[in-house]
Amino acid sequence: MSEAERRKVGKRGQVTIPKELRERFGISGGDDIVIHEEAGKIVIERPVTREELAEGYRQRAQRSRELADELAGVSTEADDHLGDAPEW
């Protein structure tokens, strides 16, 4: 679907999502969707699943551990080069 498709809104506010888009985004009858406004437009999207959210948190935690390890190495290197911090 390369061009926008015009749809008529029913009396109860219902609109049919074109079949090609439903298939492309894995949306079937009875599925939950999220509808919100974004930059003056109506956006319809699949909600984030618990699994997707958990995976995002796992990736963030892993990146945080990697950064902490990197900073620990930099701190040790700085101590070796500059000496211990003075006692104030």
C-alpha positions, 0 to 999 in steps of 0.5 A: 500500500504505497498511497493513502487510502480514504476510508469513511468513518461510520456513525459509531466512529468505526473505521476499517483498517485496510487488509494489507496494513493489518497483515503487514502489522500482524493485526487480527480481529479481536487484537488490542491496539493503542490509539493516540495523538502525535504531532496533530495526527491520529496514530494507531499501533500495536501495544508493546508486549510484556516480553518486548518491554522486558527485553528492552529492560534487559538490554538497558541493564546490560549496557549499564553493566558494560558502561560501569566496567568501562568506567572502572577501567578508566578510573584505575587507569587515571589513578595509575597515571595521576596517583591517588586523590589527595586527602582533603 
